[in-house]
């Protein structure tokens, strides 16, 4: 049942993103697969490995198992939206500058640290025997993860989804936090998963809102109608 809940939660989040997007077809399918795998597998397993929760082999096997899930769920959500949703407008270019990317990194670090400080007293005993990276490496790790989040969001932001900040916040929260923690796994007991579910679910939602606001494309210029002189 926990795996079914994982599938349903991911599919629901991807479907919301698909219906909100203004462009469908292959661009949408690719955007959903990239978003799902990068946020729901790659970024999570990088941190799990860094914190000593999984070893190298376990990390690779987990990602190899999760990739087919998003290769199915992404196109399925896109197909459903193409069948029942309307599509209009060309893809747009997200606003990417060094200052905006720095804002993404700082936003993630701030939310990550704040959420971690609130959760730590409840999970301290579990991580007591885990090898924790030094603080400077931890900051570097989170900077890299913040950029992975941002890169994963770009294909979706190019499709200029309606209510983009809310949609991306929901995707980051569910795909990158809630859905993976619904599953039983040998790495984390249920009470630790529950704490992280709340912690990551809230912080990832706020981060998704921030990423969408920082990187979303500028509105397409309106072309004034040409008046006939006849």
Secondary structure, DSSP 8 states (H G I E B T S, - for coil): -HHHHHHHHHHHHHHHHHHH-S--HHHHHHHHHHHHHIIIIIHHHHHHHHTTSS-HHHHHHHHHHHHHHHHHHHHHHHHHHHHHS---S--------HHHHHHHHHHHHHHHHHHHHHHHHHHHHHHTTS----HHHHHHHHHHHHHHHHHHHHHHHTT--TTHHHHHHHHHHIIIIIHHHHS-BTTB-HHHHHHHHHHHHHHHHHHHHHHHHHH---------------
